[in-house]
């Protein structure tokens, strides 16, 4: 008779975290299929295999759940805070502006693969104040982070002649956003081809 193997039971906190993760993944799927307006909390609950009360107890509103989806996508599977992301360490220790841009593009592309779809969902509901607020908050945090990257590049390697930090941040915001990424992917570009294009474009537009 085979000996029973004792598997460690998850703690209540671990179970709650796993349930929360399952609800977020279900929400991303439902949001992507139905859009922000069309997505129902009951559908998300069904997809996640939980009671709808559990979804409301955890996230309270659909807008809070949308924000959780954004945060989950940005932080990635390891739940690393923005300044803990490995590519930022590579960027900070780069020996040239080109190497810094390459490190940024690598990390930014990885984030876009996770966040682009849910960002498109939020931006497709501009007349929904809650969804618009999520986009505004997320873009504000993104501008703050990219502004710090521009400051680092300007201090260590210099910006292109005639380009100030504010304009450089604008360019970085636009070129590295989900819009160009999704458009080029729909045109059949691979992630590698997109990353190569973005690296060349940013090096040309930003670096001295």
C-alpha positions as a Python dict, from the first residue, in 0.01 Angstrom:
ca = {
    (1, 'X'): (0, 0, 0),
    (2, 'X'): (144, 332, -102),
    (3, 'X'): (237, 561, 181),
    (4, 'X'): (30, 877, 197),
    (5, 'X'): (220, 1194, 121),
    (6, 'X'): (140, 1485, 347),
    (7, 'X'): (118, 1808, 151),
    (8, 'X'): (141, 2130, 350),
    (9, 'X'): (-190, 2309, 382),
    (10, 'X'): (-199, 2667, 271),
    (11, 'X'): (-256, 2931, 534),
    (12, 'X'): (-569, 3141, 527),
    (13, 'X'): (-368, 3434, 397),
    (14, 'X'): (-223, 3221, 115),
    (15, 'X'): (-570, 3095, 25),
    (16, 'X'): (-705, 3452, 18),
    (17, 'X'): (-413, 3565, -203),
    (18, 'X'): (-472, 3275, -443),
    (19, 'X'): (-844, 3357, -463),
    (20, 'X'): (-767, 3723, -526),
    (21, 'X'): (-524, 3626, -803),
    (22, 'X'): (-788, 3402, -960),
    (23, 'X'): (-1046, 3682, -956),
    (24, 'X'): (-804, 3929, -1117),
    (25, 'X'): (-715, 3685, -1394),
    (26, 'X'): (-1084, 3617, -1454),
    (27, 'X'): (-1154, 3991, -1460),
    (28, 'X'): (-884, 4055, -1721),
    (29, 'X'): (-1038, 3788, -1940),
    (30, 'X'): (-1395, 3915, -1899),
    (31, 'X'): (-1295, 4280, -1942),
    (32, 'X'): (-1105, 4192, -2260),
    (33, 'X'): (-1403, 4007, -2406),
    (34, 'X'): (-1691, 4230, -2293),
    (35, 'X'): (-1527, 4571, -2243),
    (36, 'X'): (-1549, 4775, -1926),
    (37, 'X'): (-1916, 4866, -1965),
    (38, 'X'): (-2024, 4519, -2072),
    (39, 'X'): (-1834, 4329, -1803),
    (40, 'X'): (-2048, 4220, -1510),
    (41, 'X'): (-1919, 4137, -1167),
    (42, 'X'): (-2136, 3824, -1169),
    (43, 'X'): (-1964, 3703, -1489),
    (44, 'X'): (-1623, 3764, -1333),
    (45, 'X'): (-1729, 3571, -1024),
    (46, 'X'): (-1851, 3280, -1233),
    (47, 'X'): (-1528, 3273, -1433),
    (48, 'X'): (-1324, 3277, -1112),
    (49, 'X'): (-1537, 3012, -946),
    (50, 'X'): (-1636, 3228, -650),
    (51, 'X'): (-1954, 3389, -521),
    (52, 'X'): (-2022, 3738, -654),
    (53, 'X'): (-2024, 3857, -291),
    (54, 'X'): (-1660, 3752, -269),
    (55, 'X'): (-1571, 3976, -563),
    (56, 'X'): (-1750, 4272, -408),
    (57, 'X'): (-1603, 4205, -63),
    (58, 'X'): (-1250, 4203, -207),
    (59, 'X'): (-1269, 4485, -462),
    (60, 'X'): (-1587, 4677, -369),
    (61, 'X'): (-1647, 4825, -717),
    (62, 'X'): (-1578, 4740, -1079),
    (63, 'X'): (-1342, 5038, -1099),
    (64, 'X'): (-1135, 4909, -807),
    (65, 'X'): (-1118, 4571, -977),
    (66, 'X'): (-1001, 4738, -1300),
    (67, 'X'): (-727, 4918, -1106),
    (68, 'X'): (-624, 4588, -947),
    (69, 'X'): (-595, 4439, -1296),
    (70, 'X'): (-367, 4727, -1399),
    (71, 'X'): (-150, 4688, -1091),
    (72, 'X'): (-129, 4312, -1136),
    (73, 'X'): (-18, 4354, -1498),
    (74, 'X'): (245, 4617, -1420),
    (75, 'X'): (398, 4435, -1122),
    (76, 'X'): (411, 4102, -1303),
    (77, 'X'): (404, 3746, -1168),
    (78, 'X'): (670, 3821, -905),
    (79, 'X'): (477, 4124, -776),
    (80, 'X'): (785, 4343, -793),
    (81, 'X'): (735, 4711, -722),
    (82, 'X'): (834, 4941, -1010),
    (83, 'X'): (1174, 5032, -865),
    (84, 'X'): (1245, 4663, -793),
    (85, 'X'): (1208, 4561, -1157),
    (86, 'X'): (1536, 4403, -1279),
    (87, 'X'): (1547, 4608, -1599),
    (88, 'X'): (1568, 4929, -1395),
    (89, 'X'): (1881, 4799, -1224),
    (90, 'X'): (2026, 4724, -1567),
    (91, 'X'): (1927, 5072, -1683),
    (92, 'X'): (2085, 5242, -1382),
    (93, 'X'): (2413, 5053, -1423),
    (94, 'X'): (2431, 5086, -1803),
    (95, 'X'): (2761, 5209, -1945),
    (96, 'X'): (2610, 5399, -2236),
    (97, 'X'): (2288, 5574, -2329),
    (98, 'X'): (2223, 5309, -2593),
    (99, 'X'): (2257, 5033, -2333),
    (100, 'X'): (2020, 5220, -2102),
    (101, 'X'): (1759, 5250, -2378),
    (102, 'X'): (1798, 4881, -2460),
    (103, 'X'): (1739, 4787, -2094),
    (104, 'X'): (1433, 5011, -2078),
    (105, 'X'): (1281, 4866, -2394),
    (106, 'X'): (1332, 4512, -2269),
    (107, 'X'): (1149, 4582, -1944),
    (108, 'X'): (883, 4802, -2101),
    (109, 'X'): (800, 4540, -2364),
    (110, 'X'): (757, 4275, -2095),
    (111, 'X'): (514, 4504, -1911),
    (112, 'X'): (322, 4587, -2230),
    (113, 'X'): (262, 4218, -2301),
    (114, 'X'): (71, 4206, -1973),
    (115, 'X'): (-90, 4550, -1951),
    (116, 'X'): (-175, 4653, -2310),
    (117, 'X'): (-505, 4464, -2334),
    (118, 'X'): (-646, 4587, -2002),
    (119, 'X'): (-535, 4944, -2078),
    (120, 'X'): (-719, 4928, -2408),
    (121, 'X'): (-1032, 4818, -2220),
    (122, 'X'): (-1010, 5116, -1985),
    (123, 'X'): (-942, 5365, -2263),
    (124, 'X'): (-1238, 5236, -2463),
    (125, 'X'): (-1475, 5372, -2196),
    (126, 'X'): (-1383, 5744, -2184),
    (127, 'X'): (-1735, 5844, -2080),
    (128, 'X'): (-1723, 5620, -1773),
    (129, 'X'): (-1579, 5845, -1498),
    (130, 'X'): (-1453, 5553, -1289),
    (131, 'X'): (-1265, 5395, -1579),
    (132, 'X'): (-1129, 5734, -1686),
    (133, 'X'): (-1002, 5791, -1332),
    (134, 'X'): (-815, 5461, -1341),
    (135, 'X'): (-649, 5559, -1669),
    (136, 'X'): (-559, 5904, -1535),
    (137, 'X'): (-406, 5763, -1218),
    (138, 'X'): (-210, 5497, -1402),
    (139, 'X'): (-80, 5741, -1664),
    (140, 'X'): (19, 5984, -1390),
    (141, 'X'): (229, 5718, -1219),
    (142, 'X'): (376, 5617, -1554),
    (143, 'X'): (476, 5975, -1637),
    (144, 'X'): (640, 6009, -1297),
    (145, 'X'): (844, 5693, -1350),
    (146, 'X'): (944, 5777, -1707),
    (147, 'X'): (1037, 6126, -1600),
    (148, 'X'): (1289, 5978, -1357),
    (149, 'X'): (1434, 5765, -1636),
    (150, 'X'): (1470, 6073, -1858),
    (151, 'X'): (1646, 6257, -1576),
    (152, 'X'): (1893, 5971, -1540),
    (153, 'X'): (1964, 5963, -1913),
    (154, 'X'): (2002, 6342, -1928),
    (155, 'X'): (2240, 6350, -1632),
    (156, 'X'): (2464, 6063, -1740),
    (157, 'X'): (2465, 6079, -2120),
    (158, 'X'): (2278, 6392, -2224),
    (159, 'X'): (1967, 6446, -2433),
    (160, 'X'): (1949, 6525, -2802),
    (161, 'X'): (2032, 6887, -2880),
    (162, 'X'): (1728, 7112, -2845),
    (163, 'X'): (1532, 6856, -2642),
    (164, 'X'): (1447, 6936, -2280),
    (165, 'X'): (1346, 6687, -2011),
    (166, 'X'): (973, 6761, -2033),
    (167, 'X'): (966, 6708, -2410),
    (168, 'X'): (1177, 6394, -2376),
    (169, 'X'): (930, 6257, -2124),
    (170, 'X'): (644, 6334, -2363),
    (171, 'X'): (819, 6141, -2640),
    (172, 'X'): (898, 5849, -2412),
    (173, 'X'): (537, 5839, -2290),
    (174, 'X'): (402, 5831, -2645),
    (175, 'X'): (648, 5599, -2814),
    (176, 'X'): (659, 5338, -2537),
    (177, 'X'): (283, 5330, -2478),
    (178, 'X'): (49, 5041, -2550),
    (179, 'X'): (-93, 5209, -2864),
    (180, 'X'): (208, 5159, -3094),
    (181, 'X'): (273, 4819, -2940),
    (182, 'X'): (-77, 4686, -3008),
    (183, 'X'): (-94, 4844, -3355),
    (184, 'X'): (235, 4692, -3471),
    (185, 'X'): (152, 4355, -3316),
    (186, 'X'): (-178, 4357, -3508),
    (187, 'X'): (18, 4428, -3824),
    (188, 'X'): (204, 4105, -3760),
    (189, 'X'): (519, 4239, -3596),
    (190, 'X'): (688, 4005, -3348),
    (191, 'X'): (780, 4133, -3004),
    (192, 'X'): (1145, 4116, -3108),
    (193, 'X'): (1084, 4332, -3415),
    (194, 'X'): (880, 4580, -3209),
    (195, 'X'): (1155, 4600, -2944),
    (196, 'X'): (1423, 4657, -3208),
    (197, 'X'): (1216, 4938, -3365),
    (198, 'X'): (1150, 5105, -3031),
    (199, 'X'): (1517, 5084, -2931),
    (200, 'X'): (1628, 5250, -3254),
    (201, 'X'): (1355, 5514, -3233),
    (202, 'X'): (1423, 5609, -2872),
    (203, 'X'): (1798, 5619, -2925),
    (204, 'X'): (1748, 5854, -3220),
    (205, 'X'): (1485, 6074, -3056),
    (206, 'X'): (1630, 6102, -2705),
    (207, 'X'): (2005, 6055, -2694),
    (208, 'X'): (2270, 6316, -2757),
}
